[in-house]
Amino acid sequence: MFSPAARSCCMAIGDVFARPLRALHLDSIRNKILALSVLATLIPALTTTIISYGRNRRALSEKINQELRGTSSETARALDQWLDERLDELHVTASSYVLSDNVGRTQGSGADRAVGRLRDYLASARERFPSFETLLIIDAPGRAVASSGGRTGAMSLPLDRLNALRTGDAHVGDPYWDTGLAKAAIVLAVPIRQADGRFLGVLSAKINLRFIADTLARLAPAAAGEIYIMTDRGRMILTSRTSSAELMRANVPATTIQLLIDHEGETVNYVRPEGGDVVAILRRVPQLRWAAVVEVPRAEAFAELARLRNGTISMLIVLLVGVGLVAYGLGTLIARPLERLSSVAAKVTSGDLSAELPAGGSGEVGYLTRAFAHLISRVREREGQSELERLSVTDALTGLYNRRHLMGTLANEVQRSRRLRRTFSVLMADVDHFKPYNDANGHLAGDAALVKVAEILRKATRGVDSVARYGGEEFLVMLLEAPLATASIVGERIRAKVASEAFDGGKVTMSIGIAEYPSHGDTPEELIASADAAMYKAKSQGRNRVVVASGGIPQEPAPEKKPRRRKGES
């Protein structure tokens, strides 16, 4: 309990906070709902913020996609244009009469003069077209007859490919790392033909890919963005940052290639082998059998979106904190009386009718509190009446029905069964040798044994059956719509369970007699008499057994022959 000084302090603090709240006139639920409705105006603000963020996010994503698509398209277009220019230069060089007149004369007499003319022509062509690192002429049989100088080992072409080249055709070789140039290079070849179209040979050119590397560096996205070129099989060629023999030995993972190709022209997300989420897009260059991939780290691509998201989240947090503080104050004012009332209601629901309600207060909550208090008082009255009614029909020790209630129930069942022409059975059960058990172990042990037997009877029967303590250690069971066969099974189940149960005072058994309506009586008294006679017969046969009443309705025996218990007998 609080001291008077502590209570006064709490009341003073409560008054400090209560005065401004009372000034808001929030005594009624209606006014409180009105206040919460004012707070609900914040919802449109939140909705507008979220919608605005969603639109900005979509717009920024579309901007990123457009930039990547534009860069990839421009890269692929630049590669196509570069290849077309190199092939045009090579076709122009191959169409000269110097080649058509001299390629066929490189064998036999005058071969040296023809080869010399070819070399001079190739040297002049190389000066005119600086993109050619080395030019090589291969005749129809596949022999290298003249070159502009430099290494030509990687420029040799298979004979079957040479013969298949037609006018206007070109052979595009695979890119490779030229150790002499220390650069990536590629070999292009076009046919050499006479005026009548006869195939004389091939003019091949080794071309440095330095121009392509410069183009990639120029078109690459800012900062951490990168463009790389790979073959259609995923072998790396060069990137906007580097070109090396080691790079050209690397391969893009097959899953990444498949993802990029399946979504050509669309942005995709994946994780690079060395780690890091990226956004990328692929464009193929069919003539070269290459593919250009523009790649940007996801964090960088969506950096502006992240800033927008963080700003939006910060604004929402500030807004929610402000609304939360206001809602907390109002919620405390509204919910505290209802919480107290709910707490009392929970106790009442669980059966605790002694719970005390808080002070009524004012407004709707106060009216509800007073109405609930009146309801609890009515429930207490009815609970008391129900308890009295329960005590009037049950046995105080075992909790089973008492004899008076069962006799009424039995009489009603006789009438019902007679009207519906149905049958039912009754069991009279008596604990064997209960008086010696009670004398030897004490009344408390005897009571405990009766309680345990009652529990066995309750569990062995159905909910529609009636089990009662008939008197002392005797129990009466009424089995609805159960013939003798069913009653015998239930009786044997009860007998076996009691015999196998462990009791504090030792082994306990029961003798059970069974009677059926209307075979053994058409009144409650006759049925009980028949079951009682069968039960005594079970005792006379050695106890711990179930006996069914025999014959029809038994006649009242003479007083001197009526079986009665001797003093001390059970």
C-alpha positions in Angstrom: 0.0 0.0 0.0 1.1 3.5 -0.7 1.6 6.0 2.0 -0.7 9.1 2.1 2.2 11.3 1.0 2.9 9.0 -2.1 -0.8 9.0 -3.0 -0.9 12.8 -2.7 2.1 13.1 -5.0 0.6 10.8 -7.6 -2.7 12.7 -7.5 -0.8 16.0 -8.0 1.1 14.6 -11.0 -2.2 13.3 -12.4 -3.8 16.7 -12.0 -0.9 18.3 -13.9 -1.6 16.1 -16.9 -5.3 15.8 -16.5 -6.0 19.6 -16.7 -4.8 20.1 -20.3 -6.5 16.8 -21.4 -9.8 17.9 -19.8 -9.4 21.2 -21.7 -9.6 19.3 -24.9 -13.1 18.0 -23.9 -12.3 14.4 -24.6 -14.7 13.0 -22.0 -16.8 11.2 -24.6 -15.9 8.5 -27.2 -17.4 10.7 -29.9 -14.9 13.5 -29.2 -12.1 11.0 -29.0 -13.0 9.5 -32.4 -13.1 13.1 -33.7 -9.6 13.7 -32.5 -8.4 10.4 -34.1 -10.1 11.5 -37.3 -8.0 14.6 -37.4 -4.9 12.4 -37.1 -6.3 10.3 -40.0 -5.6 13.3 -42.3 -2.0 12.2 -42.1 -2.8 9.1 -44.1 -3.2 11.0 -47.4 0.2 12.6 -46.7 1.8 9.2 -46.3 0.0 7.9 -49.4 1.1 10.8 -51.5 4.7 10.4 -50.3 4.7 6.7 -51.2 3.1 7.2 -54.6 5.6 10.0 -55.4 8.5 7.8 -54.4 7.2 5.0 -56.6 6.9 7.3 -59.6 10.4 8.7 -59.0 11.7 5.2 -58.7 10.1 4.0 -61.9 11.3 7.2 -63.7 14.9 6.7 -62.5 14.9 3.0 -63.4 13.7 3.9 -66.9 16.4 6.5 -67.2 19.1 4.0 -66.2 17.7 1.4 -68.7 17.7 4.0 -71.5 21.3 5.0 -70.7 22.4 1.4 -70.8 20.4 0.6 -73.9 21.8 3.7 -75.6 25.4 2.9 -74.7 25.1 -0.8 -75.8 23.5 0.2 -79.1 26.1 2.8 -79.8 28.9 0.3 -79.0 27.4 -2.3 -81.3 26.9 0.2 -84.0 30.5 1.5 -83.6 31.8 -2.1 -83.9 29.7 -2.7 -87.0 30.9 0.5 -88.6 34.5 -0.3 -87.8 34.3 -3.7 -89.4 32.6 -2.3 -92.5 35.3 0.3 -92.9 38.1 -2.3 -92.5 36.4 -4.6 -95.0 35.9 -1.7 -97.5 39.5 -0.8 -97.2 40.5 -4.5 -97.7 38.2 -4.9 -100.7 39.6 -1.7 -102.3 43.1 -3.0 -101.8 42.2 -6.5 -103.2 40.5 -5.0 -106.3 43.7 -3.4 -107.7 44.9 -4.7 -111.1 48.4 -5.1 -109.5 47.1 -8.1 -107.6 45.1 -9.6 -110.4 48.0 -9.3 -112.8 50.8 -10.5 -110.6 49.3 -13.1 -108.1 49.2 -15.7 -110.9 52.8 -15.0 -111.9 54.5 -15.8 -108.6 55.5 -19.2 -109.8 57.9 -19.9 -112.8 59.8 -17.3 -114.8 59.3 -13.7 -113.7 58.2 -14.8 -110.2 60.7 -12.5 -108.5 59.5 -9.5 -110.4 55.8 -10.3 -109.6 56.5 -10.8 -106.0 58.4 -7.6 -105.8 55.6 -5.7 -107.3 53.1 -7.3 -104.9 55.3 -6.3 -101.9 55.6 -2.8 -103.1 51.9 -2.6 -103.5 51.2 -4.0 -100.1 53.6 -1.5 -98.5 51.9 1.4 -100.2 48.4 0.0 -99.2 49.6 -0.2 -95.6 50.7 3.4 -95.6 47.4 4.4 -97.1 45.4 2.4 -94.5 47.2 2.6 -91.1 44.7 0.2 -89.5 46.5 -2.7 -91.3 49.4 -4.0 -89.2 50.3 -6.6 -91.8 49.0 -7.6 -95.2 49.5 -11.1 -96.7 48.6 -12.5 -100.1 47.8 -16.2 -100.3 47.4 -17.8 -103.7 44.7 -20.3 -104.7 46.8 -23.4 -103.7 47.2 -21.8 -100.3 50.7 -20.6 -100.5 51.8 -17.3 -98.9 53.3 -15.4 -101.8 53.9 -11.9 -100.5 53.5 -9.8 -97.4 54.0 -6.2 -96.2 56.4 -7.4 -93.5 56.0 -8.4 -89.9 54.8 -11.7 -88.4 52.3 -13.6 -90.6 52.1 -16.9 -88.7 48.6 -16.3 -87.3 47.4 -15.0 -90.7 47.4 -18.3 -92.5 43.9 -19.5 -93.5 42.5 -23.1 -94.2 42.4 -23.9 -97.9 38.7 -24.9 -97.8 37.8 -21.5 -96.4 39.8 -19.8 -99.1 38.2 -21.6 -102.0 34.7 -21.0 -100.5 35.2 -17.2 -100.6 33.2 -15.5 -103.4 33.3 -12.0 -104.7 32.1 -9.6 -102.1 32.7 -12.2 -99.3 35.0 -11.7 -96.4 36.5 -14.0 -93.8 36.4 -12.7 -90.2 38.8 -14.6 -88.0 38.7 -15.0 -84.2 40.4 -12.4 -82.1 43.7 -13.4 -80.5 46.6 -11.9 -78.5 49.5 -10.9 -80.8 52.7 -11.3 -78.8 54.6 -9.2 -81.4 52.2 -6.3 -81.1 51.4 -7.0 -77.4 47.9 -6.1 -78.5 44.7 -7.9 -79.3 44.3 -8.4 -83.0 42.0 -10.0 -85.6 42.6 -11.3 -89.2 40.3 -10.3 -92.0 40.5 -11.8 -95.5 38.8 -11.0 -98.9 39.2 -12.9 -102.3 41.4 -11.8 -105.2 39.8 -12.4 -108.6 40.6 -11.6 -112.2 38.2 -9.6 -114.3 36.5 -12.8 -115.6 35.9 -13.8 -112.0 38.5 -16.5 -111.8 39.7 -17.1 -108.1 43.4 -16.2 -107.8 43.9 -16.1 -104.0 43.1 -14.2 -100.8 44.3 -10.9 -99.4 44.4 -11.1 -95.6 45.1 -8.3 -93.1 46.1 -8.4 -89.5 44.3 -5.5 -87.7 45.1 -4.1 -84.3 42.1 -3.8 -82.0 43.5 -0.6 -80.4 40.8 1.5 -82.1 38.1 -0.7 -80.6 39.7 -0.3 -77.1 39.7 3.4 -77.5 36.1 3.4 -78.6 35.1 1.4 -75.5 36.9 3.7 -73.2 35.1 6.7 -74.8 31.7 5.1 -74.6 32.0 3.5 -71.1 29.7 4.7 -68.4 31.2 7.1 -65.8 32.9 6.0 -62.7 32.7 2.3 -62.0 30.8 1.4 -65.3 32.5 -0.8 -67.8 32.0 -2.1 -71.4 33.5 -5.5 -72.4 33.6 -7.4 -75.6 33.3 -11.1 -75.7 32.8 -13.8 -78.4 29.4 -15.4 -78.8 30.9 -18.4 -76.9 31.7 -16.2 -73.9 35.5 -15.8 -74.3 36.7 -12.3 -73.3 38.3 -10.1 -75.9 38.9 -6.7 -74.2 37.2 -4.2 -71.9 37.0 -0.5 -71.7 39.7 -0.6 -68.9 42.2 -3.2 -70.0 43.4 -5.5 -72.8 45.8 -8.4 -72.0 46.6 -12.0 -72.9 45.3 -13.1 -69.5 42.0 -11.3 -70.1 41.6 -13.1 -73.5 42.0 -16.5 -71.7 39.1 -15.7 -69.3 35.5 -16.8 -70.0 32.2 -15.4 -68.8 30.2 -17.9 -66.8 27.7 -19.8 -69.0 24.7 -18.9 -66.8 25.6 -15.2 -67.2 25.9 -15.6 -70.9 22.6 -17.3 -71.2 20.9 -14.7 -69.0 22.2 -11.9 -71.1 21.4 -13.5 -74.5 17.9 -14.5 -73.4 17.3 -10.8 -72.5 19.2 -9.2 -75.3 18.5 -5.4 -75.3 17.1 -5.6 -71.8 18.7 -4.8 -68.5 19.4 -7.8 -66.2 20.9 -8.2 -62.7 23.5 -10.7 -61.7 26.5 -11.2 -59.4 29.9 -11.1 -61.0 32.3 -14.0 -60.3 34.6 -11.8 -58.3 31.6 -10.5 -56.4 29.3 -7.5 -56.6 25.8 -7.0 -57.9 25.7 -5.4 -61.4 23.1 -4.2 -63.9 24.0 -5.1 -67.4 22.7 -5.2 -71.0 24.0 -7.1 -74.1 24.0 -6.3 -77.8 25.3 -8.8 -80.3 27.5 -7.9 -83.3 26.6 -10.7 -85.8 29.3 -9.9 -88.5 32.0 -10.3 -85.9 30.3 -13.0 -83.9 30.9 -10.8 -80.9 28.7 -9.3 -78.2 29.1 -6.0 -76.4 28.1 -5.9 -72.7 27.6 -2.7 -70.8 27.9 -3.2 -67.1 27.3 -0.9 -64.1 27.5 -1.7 -60.4 23.9 -1.8 -59.0 24.9 0.4 -56.1 26.2 3.1 -58.4 23.4 2.8 -60.9 20.7 3.2 -58.2 22.7 5.6 -56.0 20.3 8.4 -56.7 17.4 6.1 -56.0 19.1 5.1 -52.7 19.3 8.8 -51.8 15.7 9.3 -52.7 14.7 6.2 -50.7 16.7 7.3 -47.7 15.2 10.8 -47.8 11.7 9.4 -48.1 12.3 7.0 -45.2 13.7 9.8 -43.1 10.7 12.0 -43.8 8.3 9.1 -43.0 10.1 8.3 -39.8 9.9 11.9 -38.6 6.3 12.0 -39.6 5.5 8.7 -37.9 7.3 9.8 -34.7 5.3 13.0 -34.6 2.1 11.2 -35.2 3.1 8.4 -32.8 3.7 10.9 -30.0 0.3 12.5 -30.5 -1.4 9.1 -30.9 0.2 7.8 -27.7 -1.1 10.7 -25.7 -4.6 10.3 -27.1 -4.4 6.5 -26.9 -3.4 6.6 -23.3 -6.4 8.9 -22.5 -8.8 6.7 -24.4 -7.5 3.2 -23.8 -6.5 3.3 -20.1 -10.1 3.1 -18.7 -11.0 0.5 -21.3 -7.9 -1.6 -20.5 -8.9 -1.6 -16.8 -12.4 -2.6 -17.8 -11.1 -5.3 -20.1 -8.8 -6.7 -17.4 -11.8 -7.0 -15.0 -13.8 -8.6 -17.8 -11.0 -11.2 -18.4 -11.0 -12.1 -14.7 -14.8 -12.5 -14.7 -14.7 -14.6 -17.8 -12.1 -16.9 -16.1 -14.5 -17.3 -13.2 -13.1 -14.7 -10.8 -16.2 -12.8 -9.7 -14.4 -11.1 -6.9 -12.6 -8.7 -9.3 -13.3 -5.0 -8.5 -14.1 -2.5 -11.1 -12.3 0.9 -11.3 -14.2 4.1 -10.6 -16.9 4.8 -13.1 -15.6 8.1 -14.5 -17.6 10.1 -16.9 -18.8 9.8 -20.5 -19.6 6.6 -22.3 -16.8 4.7 -20.6 -18.2 5.6 -17.2 -21.7 4.5 -18.2 -20.2 1.2 -19.6 -18.3 0.6 -16.3 -21.5 1.1 -14.2 -23.5 -1.2 -16.5 -20.8 -3.8 -16.3 -20.7 -3.6 -12.5 -24.4 -4.2 -12.4 -24.0 -7.1 -14.8 -21.3 -8.7 -12.5 -23.5 -8.4 -9.5 -26.3 -10.2 -11.4 -23.8 -12.9 -12.5 -22.7 -13.3 -8.9 -26.3 -13.9 -7.8 -26.8 -16.4 -10.6 -23.5 -18.1 -9.9 -24.6 -18.5 -6.2 -27.9 -20.0 -7.3 -26.2 -22.3 -9.8 -23.8 -23.5 -7.1 -26.7 -24.2 -4.8 -28.5 -26.1 -7.5 -25.3 -28.1 -8.3 -24.8 -29.0 -4.6 -28.4 -30.1 -4.4 -28.0 -32.7 -7.1 -24.4 -33.9 -6.6 -22.5 -35.8 -4.0 -20.1 -33.6 -2.1 -17.3 -36.2 -1.9 -17.2 -37.7 -5.4 -18.8 -35.0 -7.5 -21.2 -37.6 -9.0 -25.0 -37.2 -9.0 -26.6 -38.0 -5.7 -29.3 -40.6 -5.1 -32.2 -38.2 -5.2 -31.2 -36.7 -8.6 -30.6 -40.1 -10.1 -34.0 -41.4 -9.0 -35.7 -38.5 -10.8 -33.6 -39.0 -13.9 -34.3 -42.8 -13.8 -38.1 -42.1 -13.5 -37.9 -39.8 -16.6 -36.0 -42.4 -18.6 -38.5 -45.1 -17.8 -41.3 -42.9 -19.1 -39.3 -42.0 -22.2 -38.3 -45.6 -23.0 -41.8 -46.8 -22.4 -43.1 -44.2 -24.9 -40.4 -44.8 -27.5 -40.3 -48.6 -26.9 -36.6 -48.4 -26.2 -34.4 -50.3 -23.7 -31.7 -49.2 -21.2 -29.7 -50.8 -18.4 -28.7 -50.0 -14.9 -25.6 -51.2 -13.0 -25.5 -51.5 -9.2 -21.8 -51.5 -8.1 -20.5 -52.0 -4.6 -16.9 -51.8 -3.4 -16.0 -55.2 -1.9 -14.8 -55.3 1.8 -14.9 -51.6 2.0 -15.5 -51.5 5.8 -12.4 -53.4 6.6 -10.4 -51.2 4.1 -11.8 -48.1 5.7 -11.1 -49.4 9.3 -7.6 -50.5 8.4 -6.5 -47.3 6.5 -8.6 -44.6 8.0 -11.5 -42.5 6.7 -9.4 -40.3 4.6 -8.0 -43.3 2.7 -11.5 -44.6 2.3 -12.7 -41.3 1.0 -9.8 -41.2 -1.5 -10.7 -44.7 -2.7 -14.3 -43.7 -3.3 -13.2 -40.6 -5.2 -10.9 -42.8 -7.4 -13.7 -45.3 -8.0 -16.0 -42.5 -9.0 -13.5 -41.2 -11.5 -13.2 -44.6 -13.0 -16.9 -44.9 -13.4 -17.1 -41.4 -15.0 -14.4 -42.2 -17.6 -15.9 -45.6 -18.4 -19.3 -44.3 -19.3 -20.6 -41.9 -22.0 -21.6 -38.3 -21.5 -25.3 -39.2 -22.0 -25.1 -41.8 -19.2 -25.8 -41.0 -15.6 -23.5 -42.1 -12.7 -24.5 -41.6 -9.1 -23.4 -42.4 -5.6 -26.3 -44.5 -4.3 -25.1 -44.6 -0.8 -22.0 -45.4 1.2 -19.8 -47.5 -1.1 -22.6 -48.2 -3.6 -22.8 -46.6 -7.0 -25.6 -46.7 -9.6 -25.0 -46.3 -13.3 -27.8 -45.7 -15.9 -26.7 -46.6 -19.5 -29.1 -45.0 -22.0 -30.4 -47.2 -24.9 -27.9 -50.0 -23.9 -29.0 -53.6 -24.0 -27.6 -56.2 -21.6 -24.8 -57.2 -23.9 -23.5 -53.6 -24.0 -24.1 -53.1 -20.3 -22.1 -56.3 -19.5 -19.1 -55.0 -21.5 -19.2 -51.7 -19.7 -19.6 -53.5 -16.3 -16.7 -55.8 -17.0 -14.6 -52.8 -18.1 -15.3 -51.0 -14.8 -14.6 -54.1 -12.8 -11.3 -54.8 -14.5 -10.2 -51.2 -14.3 -10.9 -51.0 -10.5 -9.2 -54.3 -9.9 -6.0 -53.2 -11.8 -5.9 -49.7 -10.2 -3.4 -49.0 -7.5 -5.0 -47.7 -4.3 -3.1 -46.4 -1.3 -4.6 -49.0 1.1 -4.1 -52.0 -1.2 -6.1 -53.8 -3.8 -9.8 -52.8 -4.2 -12.4 -54.8 -6.2 -16.1 -54.3 -7.0 -19.1 -56.5 -7.4 -21.6 -55.4 -10.1 -25.2 -56.4 -10.8 -26.9 -55.5 -14.1 -30.6 -55.1 -14.9 -32.4 -54.2 -18.1 -35.6 -52.2 -18.8 -38.2 -53.6 -19.2 -37.0 -57.2 -18.9 -36.1 -56.9 -15.2 -38.5 -54.2 -14.2 -40.6 -51.4 -15.6 -40.3 -49.0 -12.7 -37.2 -47.4 -11.2 -37.7 -49.4 -7.9 -38.0 -52.7 -9.7 -34.9 -52.1 -11.9 -32.9 -51.1 -8.8 -34.1 -54.2 -6.9 -33.2 -56.5 -9.8 -29.7 -54.9 -10.2 -29.2 -55.0 -6.4 -30.2 -58.7 -6.3 -27.7 -59.5 -9.1 -25.0 -57.5 -7.2 -25.6 -59.6 -4.1 -25.4 -62.7 -6.2 -22.0 -61.6 -7.4 -20.9 -61.2 -3.8 -22.2 -64.6 -2.9 -20.2 -66.1 -5.8 -16.9 -64.7 -4.5 -17.0 -60.9 -5.3 -15.0 -59.1 -7.9 -17.4 -60.1 -10.7 -20.3 -58.9 -12.9 -23.6 -60.7 -12.7 -26.7 -60.1 -14.9 -30.1 -60.2 -13.3 -32.0 -63.4 -14.2 -35.7 -64.0 -14.9 -38.4 -61.4 -15.2 -39.5 -58.8 -12.7 -38.5 -60.1 -9.3 -41.1 -60.4 -6.6 -40.7 -58.9 -3.2 -39.1 -61.7 -1.1 -40.2 -62.6 2.4 -38.5 -60.4 5.0 -36.7 -63.3 6.5 -35.3 -64.4 3.2 -34.5 -61.0 1.7 -30.7 -60.8 1.3 -29.3 -58.2 3.6 -25.8 -57.2 4.6 -24.6 -58.3 7.9 -22.8 -55.8 10.0 -19.3 -55.3 8.8 -20.1 -57.1 5.4 -19.4 -55.3 2.1 
